[in-house]
Amino acid sequence: MGQSLLDQVSGQGFPTDSIKMFSNLPSSVCIVLSGPADRAFVSCYSTTDAFTTRDLREQVENSVSRDTMLRVT
């Protein structure tokens, strides 16, 4: 699923060189089960749990220039 999204985004001309891929893990995903009175979420946090501050630090060191704005939300 992650590779498919990356292919779609890059195919539309958006830069993807700063996106980190975890090729040995399944894509993180959240499925919403919604009913008339309530809802539930089923989540797989595989890549979310694998991403660390070290990954962010490496990305900043490797690809962010003085002219680039980095926004983390």
N, C-alpha and C positions, 0 to 999 in steps of 0.2 A: 504494500500500500504506500509506503514512504517513497519508494523509487518511482512509482506511478505519479505521485504528486510532484516530485522533483522534475520528472520528464515534462509534465504539463506546464509547470512554472517556467522552466528554462525554454520550452518550446514557444512561449509567449514573449520571450526576450528579457525576462527578469534575470538579474545576476544570481547565480547559485554557488559561486565559489566559496562563500563563507558558511555554507550549510554543512554541518558535520553529520556524516552517516555512520551508523553503527551496523555494519554489515553482518555481524554475528548475532544480532538481536532482532526479534520481530518489532514491527512498528507499534508505537504506543497508540492506543485508540480508546475512545469512550463511546459506548452505545447507550442511548437514552431509551428506556422502556416507558412509554407514556400511556396512561389510562384516563378514564373520565374523571377520576377523583384524586389520583396521585401519580407520581412518577418515580422511577428508579434508574440508577446509573450503574453500568457494568464497565469497569475500566481495566486496562492492561497498561501498567506504567513502566514497561521494560526499558525503553530508551530514556524516559524521564528520570528513572532511578539511576541510570548509568551516567547521565550527564552531570559533570561536577564543575566546580569553580576553576579547576585546572583547565578544562576544555575552553571555558570562556577566556581565561588568561592567555592560552595558546592562540586563540583566534585573534585577540587584540594584538598580540605581539607579531603575528604573522601577516595580518592583512589590513589593519587599520592605519591609515596615514593621518597626517595632521589635518587634511582636508575632508576627512570622513567623520560623520557624526555617528556615534554608537548609541543606540537607544535600547535599553533593557527594561522590560516591563514585567 
